[in-house]
């Protein structure tokens, strides 16, 4: 059973970079055709898919966040990470990491394709 756990600072100042890590257990992030994503939910709003990193280190980002978002991985620790630069209070949200283990040949942006989720971590952007 795959499990995911987010970690990182809960408070970030405006204009700084938000950095979160997702630690995966139960399977390897390099398993063929698995994909690993970041999703967020601002207060009072719906879920927003942010980006994905695949088993082969390929990435794809939401066009609305692409200029400020980066997803990377550390295979030695079985972790993948999110960085969002130049944050504003509008980046305040609960951030989730999630896994698409369907072994699809394409990177999905559909929330329903991500069957495994972390519990989420609150990040507040405030001075």
MILUMSE-71306 format. One record per atom (N, C-alpha, C): residue in three letters; x, y, z. Coordinates in steps of 0.001 Angstrom, whole numbers, padded with zeros to 6 digits, always signed. Layout:
// residues N
alaXYZ;...
// end
This chain:
// residues 127
unk+000841-001183+000000;unk+000000+000000+000000;unk+000886+001247+000000;unk+000699+002077-000999;unk+001486+003304-001087;unk+000952+004325-000095;unk+001878+004972+000596;unk+001514+006053+001504;unk+002360+007274+001181;unk+001764+008443+001328;unk+002435+009696+001040;unk+002314+010616+002243;unk+003379+011377+002506;unk+003382+012286+003639;unk+004075+013582+003254;unk+003327+014679+003360;unk+003891+015994+003066;unk+004642+016545+004273;unk+005664+017356+004000;unk+006378+018042+005072;unk+006938+019345+004539;unk+007108+020300+005453;unk+007655+021587+005076;unk+007130+022682+005977;unk+007637+023894+005814;unk+007212+025021+006661;unk+005738+025337+006494;unk+005111+025705+007590;unk+003709+026065+007535;unk+003480+027553+007291;unk+004543+028327+007358;unk+004430+029777+007174;unk+005560+030260+006269;unk+005186+030987+005242;unk+006148+031529+004277;unk+005845+033008+004097;unk+006877+033813+003990;unk+006678+035246+003798;unk+006441+035568+002326;unk+005670+036592+002059;unk+005452+037016+000666;unk+006781+037275-000035;unk+006817+036925-001315;unk+007955+037049-002225;unk+008997+035939-002044;unk+008867+035138-000993;unk+009811+034047-000792;unk+009369+032802-001572;unk+010161+031752-001455;unk+009864+030499-002146;unk+009303+029469-001173;unk+008177+028909-001550;unk+007543+027843-000790;unk+008177+026518-001201;unk+008584+025722-000217;unk+009205+024422-000510;unk+008568+023340+000335;unk+008078+022315-000318;unk+007466+021172+000359;unk+008058+019873-000178;unk+008071+018866+000671;unk+008568+017547+000277;unk+007502+016504+000561;unk+007406+015537-000332;unk+006516+014402-000146;unk+007347+013128-000037;unk+007215+012446+001085;unk+007924+011189+001289;unk+006983+010039+000972;unk+007436+009155+000101;unk+006618+008039-000363;unk+007113+006734+000258;unk+006196+005936+000742;unk+006531+004608+001249;unk+005609+003583+000608;unk+006087+002366+000556;unk+005280+001281+000010;unk+005576+000946-001434;unk+006240+001830-002144;unk+006650+001571-003527;unk+007653+002637-003934;unk+008339+002391-005047;unk+009364+003322-005510;unk+008787+004363-006455;unk+009263+005594-006320;unk+008802+006647-007213;unk+009319+006449-008639;unk+010256+005525-008822;unk+010785+005247-010158;unk+010125+004041-010813;unk+009113+003465-010156;unk+008393+002341-010771;unk+007787+002785-012086;unk+007958+001959-013101;unk+007523+002331-014451;unk+006081+002821-014507;unk+005934+004004-015122;unk+004644+004621-015444;unk+003879+005154-014235;unk+004508+005184-013060;unk+003876+005875-011942;unk+004109+007380-012088;unk+003180+008160-011570;unk+003293+009615-011637;unk+002920+010214-010295;unk+003577+011339-009962;unk+003483+011920-008627;unk+003191+013406-008737;unk+002164+013834-008063;unk+001622+015168-008319;unk+001506+015998-007048;unk+001395+017308-007258;unk+001062+018247-006194;unk-000271+018919-006532;unk-001100+019027-005525;unk-002448+019591-005644;unk-002665+020474-004432;unk-003374+021567-004605;unk-003627+022443-003461;unk-005083+022871-003396;unk-005497+023317-002216;unk-006846+023810-002017;unk-006806+025077-001171;unk-006983+026227-001807;unk-007059+027485-001048;unk-008306+027508-000178;unk-008297+028307+000857;unk-009470+028353+001749;unk-010717+028779+000998;unk-011780+028015+001157;unk-013046+028332+000531;unk-013122+028066-000962;unk-012088+027419-001513;unk-012069+027163-002955;unk-011882+025668-003230;unk-011943+025311-004497;unk-011798+023921-004884;unk-010354+023490-005019;unk-010175+022207-005304;unk-008844+021661-005497;unk-008239+022166-006803;unk-006962+022440-006773;unk-006230+022922-007948;unk-005040+022015-008211;unk-005022+021385-009370;unk-003887+020558-009756;unk-002736+021479-010164;unk-001533+021202-009635;unk-000406+022101-009847;unk+000623+021555-010836;unk+000938+020295-010734;unk+001968+019734-011595;unk+002264+018301-011228;unk+003074+017654-012063;unk+003360+016224-011883;unk+004791+015919-012317;unk+005378+014928-011638;unk+006663+014383-012052;unk+006471+012883-012246;unk+006952+012393-013348;unk+006742+010992-013670;unk+007924+010122-013228;unk+007748+008812-013381;unk+008759+007833-012987;unk+010104+008070-013673;unk+010043+008678-014877;unk+011259+008903-015664;unk+011799+010325-015510;unk+011290+011049-014494;unk+011727+012418-014185;unk+011148+013468-015123;unk+010271+013083-016020;unk+009610+014081-016848;unk+008586+014830-016007;unk+008329+016070-016369;unk+007409+016907-015600;unk+006416+017612-016511;unk+005300+017997-015901;unk+004301+018806-016597;unk+003625+019669-015544;unk+003398+020945-015889;unk+002852+021887-014933;unk+001560+022514-015437;unk+000740+022942-014479;unk-000428+023737-014824;unk+000043+025013-015509;unk-000538+025353-016646;unk-000100+026568-017354;unk-000179+027826-016489;unk-001142+027865-015578;unk-001307+029071-014755;unk-000216+029200-013692;unk+000481+028122-013394;unk+001510+028135-012358;unk+002899+027844-012893;unk+002998+027531-014158;unk+004245+027021-014740;unk+005428+027952-014501;unk+005201+029263-014574;unk+006323+030203-014470;unk+006912+030255-013066;unk+006157+029785-012053;unk+006623+029894-010667;unk+006820+028541-009978;unk+006530+027451-010677;unk+006488+026140-010022;unk+007564+025210-010565;unk+008142+024435-009654;unk+009119+023427-010038;unk+008916+022189-009175;unk+008935+021032-009803;unk+008839+019762-009084;unk+010087+018951-009406;unk+010698+018422-008364;unk+011919+017629-008519;unk+011825+016404-007632;unk+012852+015545-007699;unk+012796+014332-006888;unk+014171+013963-006365;unk+014165+013162-005306;unk+015376+012566-004742;unk+015113+011063-004646;unk+015609+010337-005611;unk+015299+008909-005662;unk+015948+008142-004513;unk+017068+008668-003989;unk+017729+007978-002885;unk+016882+007995-001612;unk+016014+009002-001511;unk+015142+009130-000341;unk+013693+008779-000669;unk+013439+008447-001921;unk+012068+008171-002381;unk+011139+009336-002067;unk+011596+010513-002436;unk+010840+011746-002174;unk+010719+012568-003466;unk+009677+013361-003522;unk+009588+014388-004549;unk+009169+015691-003892;unk+009557+016798-004511;unk+009419+018090-003860;unk+008759+019116-004767;unk+008201+020125-004133;unk+007544+021239-004816;unk+008209+022531-004389;unk+008437+023392-005358;unk+008874+024751-005063;unk+007975+025714-005826;unk+007487+026725-005120;unk+006705+027798-005729;unk+007391+029108-005361;unk+007827+029832-006354;unk+008573+031056-006111;unk+007640+032272-006056;unk+008174+033345-005503;unk+007468+034636-005474;unk+006039+034499-004960;unk+005897+033864-003814;unk+004552+033595-003296;unk+003868+034869-002816;unk+002548+034839-002871;unk+001687+035902-002369;unk+000661+035258-001431;unk-000111+036058-000715;unk-001151+035466+000143;unk-002119+034563-000624;unk-002252+034764-001925;unk-003133+033916-002730;unk-002603+032481-002850;unk-001365+032262-002467;unk-000804+030901-002472;unk-001081+030173-001157;unk-001743+030830-000227;unk-002154+030163+001007;unk-003140+029048+000683;unk-002836+027848+001186;unk-003667+026693+000832;unk-003230+025478+001639;unk-004059+024452+001599;unk-003629+023122+002020;unk-003012+022455+000795;unk-001792+022002+000935;unk-001059+021376-000162;unk-001037+019863+000036;unk-001386+019162-001042;unk-001401+017707-001027;unk-000425+017144-002057;unk+000227+016033-001711;unk+000894+015260-002741;unk+000033+014025-003019;unk+000103+013557-004248;unk-000780+012477-004661;unk-000095+011604-005712;unk-000578+010377-005839;unk+000033+009420-006754;unk-000988+008871-007748;unk-000555+008788-009000;unk-001322+008125-010064;unk-000591+006820-010374;unk-001170+005708-009918;unk-000519+004409-010069;unk-001202+003552-011135;unk-001909+004193-012063;unk-002632+003442-013092;unk-001726+002895-014175;unk-000446+003321-014129;unk+000526+002929-015169;unk+000080+003431-016544;unk-000408+004656-016563;unk-000799+005264-017827;unk+000434+005742-018575;unk+000295+005839-019885;unk+001415+006316-020707;unk+001383+007834-020876;unk+000387+008497-020271;unk+000349+009949-020344;unk+000251+010521-018938;unk+000674+011751-018757;unk+000611+012425-017465;unk-000743+013100-017331;unk-001466+012715-016300;unk-002831+013182-016142;unk-002910+014458-015319;unk-003861+015317-015675;unk-004190+016498-014884;unk-005517+016323-014160;unk-006112+015152-014305;unk-007412+014879-013709;unk-007256+014423-012272;unk-007899+015112-011362;unk-007778+014778-009943;unk-008224+013347-009660;unk-009220+012892-010368;unk-009747+011548-010135;unk-008787+010435-010494;unk-007747+010762-011267;unk-006768+009739-011646;unk-005726+009524-010551;unk-005734+010387-009566;unk-004772+010273-008468;unk-005456+009569-007294;unk-005170+008298-007168;unk-005894+007474-006209;unk-005310+007432-004813;unk-004110+007950-004662;unk-003452+007938-003358;unk-003016+009355-003015;unk-003386+009784-001827;unk-003140+011158-001406;unk-002478+011177-000031;unk-001650+012198+000203;unk-001203+012480+001541;unk-002308+013159+002328;unk-002048+013397+003596;unk-003077+014005+004438;unk-003193+015503+004221;unk-002204+016091+003573;unk-002227+017520+003316;unk-001493+018301+004396;unk-000941+019436+003987;unk-000254+020304+004931;unk-000638+021749+004652;unk-000967+022468+005689;unk-001368+023872+005563;unk-000139+024749+005374;unk-000190+025588+004362;unk+000847+026594+004160;unk+000178+027957+004107;unk+000632+028850+004945;unk+000105+030211+004991;unk+001187+031179+004538;unk+000811+032063+003625;unk+001741+033092+003162;unk+001352+034399+003840;unk+002228+034874+004694;unk+001931+036069+005460;unk+003227+036650+006001;unk+003236+037969+006118;unk+004407+038617+006704;unk+004282+038676+008226;
// end
